[in-house]
Amino acid sequence: MRWPWQRRERREAVGGYTTLVERSIGAQAAGTTQQASATAGTEAAAGLLSRAFASATVEAPADIASALSPRCLALIGRDLVRVGESLHVIRYTGGMLRLIPCSTWYWEGDADPRGWTATVTAYGPSGSSTWRVPWDSVVYVAWGSPTARPYHGLSPQSWAADTARLNAAAERSLANEASGPVAQLLPVPQGPNDPDSDDDPLALLRTDIASADGRAMVVETTAAGWGEGKTAAPSADWKQQRLGPQPPEAMVRLAESAFNRVLAAAGVPPALFVANADGTAQREALRRWHQNVVLPMARCLEAELSDKFGVPVGLVFDSYALDMVGRAQVVSKLVQAGVDPVVAMGAVGLGDGDV
């Protein structure tokens, strides 16, 4: 007989490396992105960009504006953060222009994107469709692409893989801690050895405790033990002890820090998700995020849409609440300095009826 720790796992060598090691490395690499995508930081950044894109007003011919529905734009925004790229096939079905989202695709071609061809697959509830389409027949936008692979987009958590792994590990540790057993422990004297015995002096006590429902109860002391004197008695009478999650404070702080780092990698100021942040800080964080993330990514999408459809396509966002307080302060200071109010408002882009 061999004990479990005495058994040796059979290793199969392939090209000088063991399949055990390869499987371990492969499993770890494959699970990194999936685990990171399941964290609150990734979803917070993806949801924020998705909702921002959904709120955009499309300035384009009617058929293009109809195809670029809020749902379509929201999906593009979410894919940019979660996947790092988004691809839609341009198709005319039933006399209508449609943008069909694709889940998988691969490119073929040389260094000139105009000559690229993509084999794309779109999925439905009970089937899928695969097409081979040229570059001009797809709308493709990426969060960021490496120079060596301009046809492949990488998500923020792929660019900051160590941070994403840290966040996933911290949240997984807290989740494992929280999923542990939870109970209230109440020490009582030992009952009779025979579990089927009717002579159990604790039976009534157990019934009373189970039905206490918050009421006060008078119970016997445990100081006398159970037929053995004080030496067998519990150290304290009816002292309740809790068994449940108790994550270390250091792990909680690590998870919070990793959450903020994931947001920062996606260009989201962490102040947007601080519950006790004041209004000024929230507005400034929103302005920075809009200027540094929403508008640049929207410009990339506008350029792609305009190129593929052959007409100017614009995405307009309502920025009234983003920096109106700052603009008002500038106007107030200019007017106090003797500048005409109309000129002062024009200086901050509020002229010609923009208010």
Secondary structure as GFF3:
##gff-version 3
##sequence-region A 1 355
A	DSSP	three_ten_helix	4	6	.	.	.	ID=ss1
A	DSSP	beta_strand	13	14	.	.	.	ID=ss2
A	DSSP	beta_strand	17	18	.	.	.	ID=ss3
A	DSSP	alpha_helix	19	37	.	.	.	ID=ss4
A	DSSP	alpha_helix	40	54	.	.	.	ID=ss5
A	DSSP	beta_strand	57	59	.	.	.	ID=ss6
A	DSSP	alpha_helix	62	67	.	.	.	ID=ss7
A	DSSP	alpha_helix	70	82	.	.	.	ID=ss8
A	DSSP	beta_strand	85	93	.	.	.	ID=ss9
A	DSSP	beta_strand	96	101	.	.	.	ID=ss10
A	DSSP	beta_strand	104	108	.	.	.	ID=ss11
A	DSSP	three_ten_helix	113	115	.	.	.	ID=ss12
A	DSSP	beta_strand	117	123	.	.	.	ID=ss13
A	DSSP	beta_strand	128	134	.	.	.	ID=ss14
A	DSSP	three_ten_helix	135	137	.	.	.	ID=ss15
A	DSSP	beta_strand	138	142	.	.	.	ID=ss16
A	DSSP	alpha_helix	156	159	.	.	.	ID=ss17
A	DSSP	alpha_helix	161	178	.	.	.	ID=ss18
A	DSSP	beta_strand	183	185	.	.	.	ID=ss19
A	DSSP	alpha_helix	203	210	.	.	.	ID=ss20
A	DSSP	three_ten_helix	230	232	.	.	.	ID=ss21
A	DSSP	beta_strand	241	243	.	.	.	ID=ss22
A	DSSP	alpha_helix	249	265	.	.	.	ID=ss23
A	DSSP	three_ten_helix	270	273	.	.	.	ID=ss24
A	DSSP	alpha_helix	279	289	.	.	.	ID=ss25
A	DSSP	pi_helix	290	294	.	.	.	ID=ss26
A	DSSP	alpha_helix	295	309	.	.	.	ID=ss27
A	DSSP	beta_strand	314	316	.	.	.	ID=ss28
A	DSSP	alpha_helix	320	336	.	.	.	ID=ss29
A	DSSP	alpha_helix	341	347	.	.	.	ID=ss30
###
